[in-house]
Amino acid sequence: VGPLGSADSDANTAEATKTEDLAALTWKQNALRHSFISYRLAEVKNENAVSFESGNSPAMIHRHYKQLVTEAEAKKWFGLFPEEFGKTSRSKPARNHEDLPVAEEGSDAPKAGA
């Protein structure tokens, strides 16, 4: 697996989206990253949190991602899950940074909540 944003990672994403009824999709470079940032900003309305999560500056988030999508569209996008997860967990990702696991003081092990 190559670094994020590489041609290899885009090819891997395309292959992972292929089904019996749907050919592999051609993905624009960083399409999922850009989508995540746009929808996450619409959802949490916090440029500082989204810039921290995505590794961009708040100014970059504001300039390129603000008001591209609505909060309703963000809820719909983050609500997308495959019909079958196979043997993976059916748990949904954290909805905001307060839900992310944090390490207990003096421990490397994460705990839920902050």
N, C-alpha and C positions, 0 to 999 in steps of 0.2 A: 504494500500500500504506500503510495507516495504522499508527499506533504499536502496539507489542505490547499485546495485551489489548483492542484496540478491536473494535467490532462488525465493522468491515471485515476485520480479520485473522481473526476467527472465521468469517466468511462465506467468506474465501479458503481456510481450512483445510477447511471443509465441502465446498466445490467440488472441492478437490484430492483428497478421499477418494471422490468419486463415481466409479462404474464403470458399465458397461452393465448389470450385474446388481444393483447396489446404489445406491440413491438417496443423495444427499448426506446426511451425518449432521448432526444438530443437536448442536453442541458446547457444553458448559458453558463459561462464561468462564474462561480460564486453565487449562483441563483438561489440556492437554499439559504446561504448566509444573508444575502440581501433581503430575502423574504422574511427570515427570522427577525432581522433588525426592524424592518418596517412594521410587521405585525406586533412585535414585542413592544415597540414604542407606543403604538395605538392602544395596546392593552394596559400597560402600566403608567403611561404618561409621565415618564421620568427619564429624561435624557441622560442624567448622570448614571443611573443604574444600568441603563441599556449600553452606555458607552463602556462601563466597567465590564459588563457581561460579554461584549463583542470585541473589546480591545481597540475601540475607536475613541476619539476625543468627543466631548459633548458638542462641540461646534460642528464636527463632521456629521454627527447624528442629526443635529438640527438642520443643517444645510441640505442633506441628501435624503433624509427619511421622514421628516415631520409631515404629517397630514397626507401621506400617500394612500393610506387605507383607513377605514373607520374602526372603531372599537368593536362593532358588531361583526365586521369582516375578520378581525383578529380572533374573536371568540370562535368563529366558525373554523378558521385555519388551524388554531391550536386544538380544536376538538376532533380533528381528523385522525383516525386510527384505522389500521388495517382490519378487515373483518376477522381474520384469524391471526393469532400471534404465535401459533405453534406451541413451543414449550417455553416461551418467554413470559414474563410477568405481564399482567394486565394493568399494572399501576400506571397512572398518568404522571407526567413530569411535574415538577414544582410550578406553581402558578405565579409566584413572585419570589423575590430574593429572601423573604422571611421564611419560606418553606424549604429552602435549601439546607442540606445537612451542614453542620459546623462542628469543628473538633472541640472536644471538651478541653478545658484548661489543663495543661500538662499531659495531654494524650494526643496521639496521632489519629485515633479512631473518631470518625464523624458521628454526630448524634443529630436527630431530627429537631428542627426548630432553632430559633436563635434568641 
